[in-house]
Amino acid sequence: MDSSITILLLLAALAANLPFATNRVAGFIQVARKHFGWQALELVALYALIGGLAHLLETRDMPAQEQHWQFYVTTFALFLVAAFPGYVYRYFWRKPAH
């Protein structure tokens, strides 16, 4: 496996868990409790960012392959699977602050 692919996969795993790691919306705006809607929006935005980075890395070496909706549904499902540890930590493992 090429080193750029390994780094991309590590970045994708980190990005998938990032929305559940902090109470800041988009990493900047501090809120008392971040609702799941904000986390879902951040998850979709980070998926698009990682997808753009992957497309950039692909076009750097060769012409990009045409992808259809099935590809995006599958990769988003894998992105959600990678987000599972952060979700479990946020909602099941961490004790709520009093």
C-alpha atoms as an extended CHARMM CRD file, in Angstrom:
* protein
*
        98  EXT
         1         1  MET       CA              0.0000000000        0.0000000000        0.0000000000  PROA      1               0.0000000000
         2         2  ASP       CA              1.2890000000        3.4270000000       -0.9060000000  PROA      2               0.0000000000
         3         3  SER       CA              2.1140000000        5.7830000000        1.9680000000  PROA      3               0.0000000000
         4         4  SER       CA             -0.3410000000        8.4220000000        0.7140000000  PROA      4               0.0000000000
         5         5  ILE       CA             -3.1760000000        5.8750000000        0.9120000000  PROA      5               0.0000000000
         6         6  THR       CA             -2.1840000000        4.9130000000        4.4470000000  PROA      6               0.0000000000
         7         7  ILE       CA             -2.1160000000        8.5580000000        5.5190000000  PROA      7               0.0000000000
         8         8  LEU       CA             -5.4780000000        9.1440000000        3.8140000000  PROA      8               0.0000000000
         9         9  LEU       CA             -7.0600000000        6.1990000000        5.6590000000  PROA      9               0.0000000000
        10        10  LEU       CA             -5.6950000000        7.4360000000        9.0040000000  PROA      10              0.0000000000
        11        11  LEU       CA             -6.9980000000       10.9430000000        8.2910000000  PROA      11              0.0000000000
        12        12  ALA       CA            -10.3950000000        9.4950000000        7.3640000000  PROA      12              0.0000000000
        13        13  ALA       CA            -10.5900000000        7.5340000000       10.6340000000  PROA      13              0.0000000000
        14        14  LEU       CA             -9.6130000000       10.6390000000       12.5990000000  PROA      14              0.0000000000
        15        15  ALA       CA            -12.0860000000       12.8440000000       10.7020000000  PROA      15              0.0000000000
        16        16  ALA       CA            -14.9040000000       10.3440000000       11.2350000000  PROA      16              0.0000000000
        17        17  ASN       CA            -14.4660000000       10.5280000000       15.0120000000  PROA      17              0.0000000000
        18        18  LEU       CA            -13.8230000000       14.2670000000       15.2400000000  PROA      18              0.0000000000
        19        19  PRO       CA            -17.4850000000       15.4120000000       15.4790000000  PROA      19              0.0000000000
        20        20  PHE       CA            -17.9370000000       13.3320000000       18.6380000000  PROA      20              0.0000000000
        21        21  ALA       CA            -14.7170000000       14.4320000000       20.3540000000  PROA      21              0.0000000000
        22        22  THR       CA            -15.5960000000       17.9960000000       21.3290000000  PROA      22              0.0000000000
        23        23  ASN       CA            -18.5000000000       20.3260000000       22.1190000000  PROA      23              0.0000000000
        24        24  ARG       CA            -17.3020000000       22.8870000000       19.5890000000  PROA      24              0.0000000000
        25        25  VAL       CA            -19.3880000000       23.3070000000       16.4400000000  PROA      25              0.0000000000
        26        26  ALA       CA            -17.0960000000       23.0990000000       13.3890000000  PROA      26              0.0000000000
        27        27  GLY       CA            -14.1600000000       23.1430000000       15.8020000000  PROA      27              0.0000000000
        28        28  PHE       CA            -14.5680000000       26.8550000000       16.5620000000  PROA      28              0.0000000000
        29        29  ILE       CA            -17.8660000000       27.7610000000       18.2660000000  PROA      29              0.0000000000
        30        30  GLN       CA            -18.1290000000       26.5390000000       21.8710000000  PROA      30              0.0000000000
        31        31  VAL       CA            -21.6260000000       25.4090000000       22.9160000000  PROA      31              0.0000000000
        32        32  ALA       CA            -22.8960000000       23.8990000000       26.1640000000  PROA      32              0.0000000000
        33        33  ARG       CA            -24.2670000000       20.7980000000       24.4330000000  PROA      33              0.0000000000
        34        34  LYS       CA            -23.7320000000       20.0040000000       20.7730000000  PROA      34              0.0000000000
        35        35  HSD       CA            -26.8430000000       18.3750000000       19.3280000000  PROA      35              0.0000000000
        36        36  PHE       CA            -26.6760000000       15.3390000000       17.0780000000  PROA      36              0.0000000000
        37        37  GLY       CA            -27.7390000000       17.4140000000       14.0610000000  PROA      37              0.0000000000
        38        38  TRP       CA            -24.5320000000       19.4330000000       14.2740000000  PROA      38              0.0000000000
        39        39  GLN       CA            -22.5140000000       16.2410000000       14.5890000000  PROA      39              0.0000000000
        40        40  ALA       CA            -24.2340000000       14.7460000000       11.5440000000  PROA      40              0.0000000000
        41        41  LEU       CA            -23.6050000000       17.9220000000        9.5420000000  PROA      41              0.0000000000
        42        42  GLU       CA            -19.9350000000       17.9050000000       10.5660000000  PROA      42              0.0000000000
        43        43  LEU       CA            -19.7100000000       14.2190000000        9.6290000000  PROA      43              0.0000000000
        44        44  VAL       CA            -21.0460000000       14.9010000000        6.1160000000  PROA      44              0.0000000000
        45        45  ALA       CA            -18.7430000000       17.9220000000        5.6910000000  PROA      45              0.0000000000
        46        46  LEU       CA            -15.6850000000       15.9440000000        6.8060000000  PROA      46              0.0000000000
        47        47  TYR       CA            -16.6730000000       13.0850000000        4.4780000000  PROA      47              0.0000000000
        48        48  ALA       CA            -16.7590000000       15.5660000000        1.5870000000  PROA      48              0.0000000000
        49        49  LEU       CA            -13.4050000000       17.0280000000        2.6510000000  PROA      49              0.0000000000
        50        50  ILE       CA            -11.7430000000       13.6030000000        2.8300000000  PROA      50              0.0000000000
        51        51  GLY       CA            -13.3530000000       12.6510000000       -0.5010000000  PROA      51              0.0000000000
        52        52  GLY       CA            -11.9650000000       15.8100000000       -2.0780000000  PROA      52              0.0000000000
        53        53  LEU       CA             -8.5150000000       15.0170000000       -0.7250000000  PROA      53              0.0000000000
        54        54  ALA       CA             -8.7670000000       11.4670000000       -2.0880000000  PROA      54              0.0000000000
        55        55  HSD       CA             -9.8230000000       12.8050000000       -5.4900000000  PROA      55              0.0000000000
        56        56  LEU       CA             -6.8890000000       15.2260000000       -5.4400000000  PROA      56              0.0000000000
        57        57  LEU       CA             -4.4630000000       12.4030000000       -4.6540000000  PROA      57              0.0000000000
        58        58  GLU       CA             -5.9740000000       10.2330000000       -7.4000000000  PROA      58              0.0000000000
        59        59  THR       CA             -5.7830000000       12.9140000000      -10.0960000000  PROA      59              0.0000000000
        60        60  ARG       CA             -2.2030000000       13.7050000000       -9.1340000000  PROA      60              0.0000000000
        61        61  ASP       CA             -1.0250000000       10.3400000000      -10.4780000000  PROA      61              0.0000000000
        62        62  MET       CA             -3.5930000000        9.3730000000      -13.1230000000  PROA      62              0.0000000000
        63        63  PRO       CA             -6.9220000000       10.4070000000      -14.6330000000  PROA      63              0.0000000000
        64        64  ALA       CA             -9.7560000000       10.0570000000      -12.1360000000  PROA      64              0.0000000000
        65        65  GLN       CA            -12.1420000000        7.1410000000      -12.5360000000  PROA      65              0.0000000000
        66        66  GLU       CA            -15.8100000000        7.9660000000      -13.0050000000  PROA      66              0.0000000000
        67        67  GLN       CA            -17.8310000000        7.0500000000       -9.8980000000  PROA      67              0.0000000000
        68        68  HSD       CA            -21.5580000000        6.4850000000       -9.5710000000  PROA      68              0.0000000000
        69        69  TRP       CA            -23.9030000000        6.8410000000       -6.5980000000  PROA      69              0.0000000000
        70        70  GLN       CA            -23.1770000000        3.2940000000       -5.3780000000  PROA      70              0.0000000000
        71        71  PHE       CA            -19.5510000000        4.2460000000       -4.7270000000  PROA      71              0.0000000000
        72        72  TYR       CA            -20.5090000000        7.2520000000       -2.6180000000  PROA      72              0.0000000000
        73        73  VAL       CA            -23.1130000000        5.3190000000       -0.6060000000  PROA      73              0.0000000000
        74        74  THR       CA            -20.5890000000        2.5610000000        0.1230000000  PROA      74              0.0000000000
        75        75  THR       CA            -17.7830000000        4.9270000000        1.1110000000  PROA      75              0.0000000000
        76        76  PHE       CA            -20.1420000000        6.9590000000        3.3220000000  PROA      76              0.0000000000
        77        77  ALA       CA            -21.2590000000        3.7420000000        5.0320000000  PROA      77              0.0000000000
        78        78  LEU       CA            -17.6020000000        2.8650000000        5.6650000000  PROA      78              0.0000000000
        79        79  PHE       CA            -17.0480000000        6.3960000000        6.9900000000  PROA      79              0.0000000000
        80        80  LEU       CA            -19.9350000000        5.8480000000        9.4270000000  PROA      80              0.0000000000
        81        81  VAL       CA            -18.4160000000        2.5410000000       10.5360000000  PROA      81              0.0000000000
        82        82  ALA       CA            -15.1440000000        4.3690000000       11.2020000000  PROA      82              0.0000000000
        83        83  ALA       CA            -17.1160000000        6.9050000000       13.3090000000  PROA      83              0.0000000000
        84        84  PHE       CA            -18.5190000000        4.1990000000       15.5880000000  PROA      84              0.0000000000
        85        85  PRO       CA            -15.7850000000        4.4290000000       18.2880000000  PROA      85              0.0000000000
        86        86  GLY       CA            -16.3330000000        8.1730000000       18.6650000000  PROA      86              0.0000000000
        87        87  TYR       CA            -20.1070000000        7.6950000000       18.8250000000  PROA      87              0.0000000000
        88        88  VAL       CA            -19.7800000000        5.0080000000       21.4980000000  PROA      88              0.0000000000
        89        89  TYR       CA            -17.4140000000        7.1780000000       23.5210000000  PROA      89              0.0000000000
        90        90  ARG       CA            -19.6900000000       10.2080000000       23.2850000000  PROA      90              0.0000000000
        91        91  TYR       CA            -23.0400000000        8.5950000000       24.0390000000  PROA      91              0.0000000000
        92        92  PHE       CA            -22.3630000000        5.3620000000       25.9390000000  PROA      92              0.0000000000
        93        93  TRP       CA            -18.9750000000        5.4570000000       27.6240000000  PROA      93              0.0000000000
        94        94  ARG       CA            -18.3410000000        9.0230000000       28.7690000000  PROA      94              0.0000000000
        95        95  LYS       CA            -19.9800000000       10.1610000000       31.9690000000  PROA      95              0.0000000000
        96        96  PRO       CA            -22.1520000000       13.2770000000       31.5520000000  PROA      96              0.0000000000
        97        97  ALA       CA            -20.8330000000       16.4160000000       33.2340000000  PROA      97              0.0000000000
        98        98  HSD       CA            -22.8620000000       17.6450000000       36.1910000000  PROA      98              0.0000000000
